[in-house]
Amino acid sequence: MTSARTRERLVERLRLNGIANTEVLDRIRDVPRHIFVDEALASRAYEDTALPLGRGQTISQPYVVAAMTEELVRDEGDGRTLGKVLEIGTGCGYQTAVLAAFVRHVFSVERIQSLFRRAQGNLQSLGISNVSLRHADGWHGWRSQAPFDGILVTAAPETVPEELLEQLEDGGRLVLPVGAPGGQSLVSMTRRGTQFERRELLRVSFVPLVKGIET
């Protein structure tokens, strides 16, 4: 269930569905998704589907993880990496682990304490050291570390949060799902001075972005 052949089938499916960045595909192949899911679901770890994590949360579908990562690093070819990236919604740490290969440092915020602890353990087990985690309300970003070269949000607000746009570096990009359940789109917002270029990428289904923290 965790064999190289199983992972290769997943990568080939993502390629056929339009993921073109070979470095992103390689990272999806290399990150052991089975360690991020419950043991009872490990046999489904390399299916291209979201899976439950408990507490009403999910580990994102690999295609969506790849698409969000590909969009965030769209202008960073030839082995270049982004400097500082903010992730809102660490969850179990899977998207974080994929993203860490393309960023000098990831600052990731998770509102649910049990998932925050779970992500800590998962990332430590893989030896991923360029990530700082915080148990906090993601609506507010991480102001003390702003501005960011990129921001990636793994839960859906109904409108784009102004606080996150304010924490983008000029030229930086915010990638997030936006909309009410049943009507969400993956959106990319690139900052150009005081203006933002908006791109609609694809229809998606994410859990809502919720305010506050849970212990």
C-alpha positions as CSV (number, residue, x, y, z in Angstrom):
1,M,0.0,0.0,0.0
2,T,3.0,2.3,0.3
3,S,5.1,0.9,-2.5
4,A,6.9,2.9,-5.1
5,R,4.4,1.6,-7.7
6,T,1.4,2.9,-5.7
7,R,3.0,6.3,-5.4
8,E,3.9,6.4,-9.1
9,R,0.3,5.6,-10.0
10,L,-0.8,8.6,-8.0
11,V,1.8,10.9,-9.6
12,E,0.7,9.7,-13.1
13,R,-2.9,10.5,-12.3
14,L,-2.0,14.0,-11.2
15,R,0.1,14.5,-14.3
16,L,-2.8,13.4,-16.5
17,N,-5.1,15.8,-14.6
18,G,-2.9,18.8,-15.4
19,I,-0.2,19.1,-12.8
20,A,2.8,20.1,-14.9
21,N,5.5,21.1,-12.5
22,T,7.9,18.1,-12.3
23,E,9.4,19.2,-9.0
24,V,5.9,19.3,-7.4
25,L,5.1,15.9,-8.8
26,D,8.4,14.6,-7.4
27,R,7.6,16.0,-4.0
28,I,4.2,14.4,-4.0
29,R,5.9,11.1,-4.8
30,D,8.5,11.5,-2.1
31,V,6.4,12.6,0.9
32,P,5.0,9.5,2.7
33,R,1.3,10.4,2.9
34,H,0.5,7.2,4.8
35,I,2.2,8.6,8.0
36,F,-0.2,11.5,8.0
37,V,-3.4,9.5,8.0
38,D,-5.0,7.3,10.7
39,E,-3.6,3.7,10.6
40,A,-7.1,2.4,9.6
41,L,-7.0,4.6,6.5
42,A,-3.3,3.9,5.5
43,S,-4.4,1.6,2.7
44,R,-6.1,4.6,1.1
45,A,-3.2,7.0,1.6
46,Y,-2.2,7.2,-2.1
47,E,-5.7,7.5,-3.5
48,D,-6.4,10.9,-5.0
49,T,-9.0,11.8,-2.4
50,A,-9.4,13.8,0.8
51,L,-9.5,11.6,4.0
52,P,-10.9,12.4,7.5
53,L,-8.6,13.4,10.3
54,G,-11.2,13.8,13.1
55,R,-12.4,17.0,14.7
56,G,-14.3,17.7,11.5
57,Q,-11.1,18.2,9.5
58,T,-9.6,16.4,6.5
59,I,-6.2,15.8,4.8
60,S,-6.5,17.4,1.4
61,Q,-6.8,15.5,-1.8
62,P,-3.3,15.1,-3.4
63,Y,-4.4,16.8,-6.6
64,V,-5.5,19.9,-4.7
65,V,-2.2,19.9,-2.6
66,A,-0.2,19.8,-5.8
67,A,-2.3,22.4,-7.6
68,M,-2.0,24.9,-4.7
69,T,1.7,24.3,-4.4
70,E,2.2,24.6,-8.1
71,E,0.4,27.9,-8.2
72,L,2.3,29.3,-5.2
73,V,5.7,28.6,-6.8
74,R,4.6,29.4,-10.3
75,D,7.3,32.0,-10.9
76,E,10.1,30.2,-9.0
77,G,11.6,28.0,-11.7
78,D,15.2,26.7,-12.1
79,G,15.5,25.5,-8.5
80,R,14.8,28.9,-6.9
81,T,12.8,28.9,-3.7
82,L,10.5,31.3,-2.0
83,G,11.7,33.0,1.2
84,K,9.0,33.0,3.8
85,V,5.6,31.4,3.3
86,L,2.6,31.5,5.7
87,E,0.3,28.5,5.8
88,I,-3.1,28.8,7.5
89,G,-4.4,25.4,8.6
90,T,-1.5,23.0,9.3
91,G,-3.9,20.1,9.9
92,C,-1.8,16.9,10.1
93,G,1.1,18.6,8.3
94,Y,0.9,16.9,4.9
95,Q,0.6,20.1,2.8
96,T,3.3,21.6,5.1
97,A,5.7,18.8,4.3
98,V,5.1,19.2,0.5
99,L,5.5,22.9,0.7
100,A,8.7,22.8,2.8
101,A,10.8,21.6,-0.2
102,F,10.1,24.9,-2.1
103,V,10.5,27.4,0.7
104,R,13.3,28.6,2.9
105,H,11.0,28.8,5.9
106,V,7.3,27.9,6.4
107,F,5.3,29.6,9.2
108,S,2.2,27.5,9.8
109,V,-0.8,28.2,12.0
110,E,-3.3,25.6,13.3
111,R,-6.3,26.5,15.5
112,I,-6.9,22.9,16.9
113,Q,-4.4,21.9,19.5
114,S,-4.6,18.2,18.9
115,L,-3.8,18.6,15.2
116,F,-1.1,21.1,16.0
117,R,0.6,18.4,18.2
118,R,0.1,15.8,15.5
119,A,1.7,17.9,12.8
120,Q,4.7,18.6,15.1
121,G,5.3,14.9,15.5
122,N,4.8,14.1,11.8
123,L,7.2,16.8,10.6
124,Q,9.8,15.9,13.2
125,S,9.6,12.2,12.2
126,L,10.5,13.3,8.6
127,G,13.3,15.5,9.8
128,I,11.7,18.6,8.3
129,S,13.3,21.5,10.1
130,N,12.4,24.6,8.1
131,V,9.0,24.9,9.6
132,S,7.7,27.0,12.6
133,L,4.3,25.9,13.9
134,R,1.9,28.0,16.0
135,H,-1.3,27.2,17.8
136,A,-3.4,30.3,17.0
137,D,-6.3,31.8,15.1
138,G,-5.4,31.7,11.4
139,W,-7.7,34.6,10.5
140,H,-5.0,36.9,11.9
141,G,-2.1,35.4,10.0
142,W,1.3,35.8,11.8
143,R,1.9,39.5,11.9
144,S,5.3,39.4,13.7
145,Q,6.7,37.4,10.8
146,A,5.1,39.4,8.0
147,P,5.5,40.2,5.1
148,F,5.4,36.9,3.4
149,D,6.4,35.9,-0.1
150,G,3.5,33.6,-0.2
151,I,0.4,32.6,1.8
152,L,-1.5,29.3,1.4
153,V,-4.8,28.7,3.2
154,T,-6.2,25.2,3.6
155,A,-9.7,26.1,4.8
156,A,-12.3,28.3,3.0
157,P,-13.5,31.7,4.1
158,E,-16.5,33.1,2.3
159,T,-14.4,36.2,1.3
160,V,-10.7,36.8,1.1
161,P,-9.5,38.0,4.6
162,E,-8.0,41.5,4.4
163,E,-5.6,40.7,7.2
164,L,-3.9,38.1,5.1
165,L,-3.7,40.4,2.0
166,E,-2.0,43.0,4.2
167,Q,0.7,40.5,5.2
168,L,1.8,39.8,1.6
169,E,5.1,41.1,0.3
170,D,4.8,43.1,-2.9
171,G,4.9,40.4,-5.7
172,G,3.7,37.8,-3.2
173,R,0.9,35.5,-3.8
174,L,-2.1,34.3,-1.7
175,V,-3.6,30.9,-2.7
176,L,-6.8,29.9,-1.0
177,P,-10.3,28.4,-1.4
178,V,-13.1,31.0,-1.2
179,G,-16.8,30.6,-0.9
180,A,-19.6,28.9,1.0
181,P,-19.8,25.1,1.1
182,G,-21.0,23.8,-2.2
183,G,-19.8,26.8,-4.1
184,Q,-16.1,27.2,-3.5
185,S,-13.3,28.2,-5.9
186,L,-9.6,28.0,-5.6
187,V,-8.3,31.6,-6.0
188,S,-4.9,33.1,-6.5
189,M,-4.2,36.7,-5.5
190,T,-0.9,38.3,-6.5
191,R,0.1,41.6,-4.9
192,R,1.2,44.4,-7.2
193,G,1.7,47.4,-5.0
194,T,-1.7,48.3,-3.6
195,Q,-3.5,46.2,-6.2
196,F,-4.2,42.5,-6.4
197,E,-4.4,40.3,-9.5
198,R,-7.0,37.7,-9.0
199,R,-7.1,34.3,-10.8
200,E,-9.8,31.7,-10.5
201,L,-8.2,28.2,-10.7
202,L,-10.7,25.4,-10.1
203,R,-13.8,24.4,-8.2
204,V,-12.9,22.8,-4.8
205,S,-14.5,21.6,-1.5
206,F,-12.8,22.6,1.7
207,V,-13.9,22.8,5.4
208,P,-14.8,26.4,6.4
209,L,-12.1,28.7,7.8
210,V,-13.2,29.1,11.5
211,K,-12.3,31.9,13.9
212,G,-10.9,31.2,17.3
213,I,-8.8,28.3,18.7
214,E,-9.6,24.9,20.2
215,T,-7.6,23.3,23.0
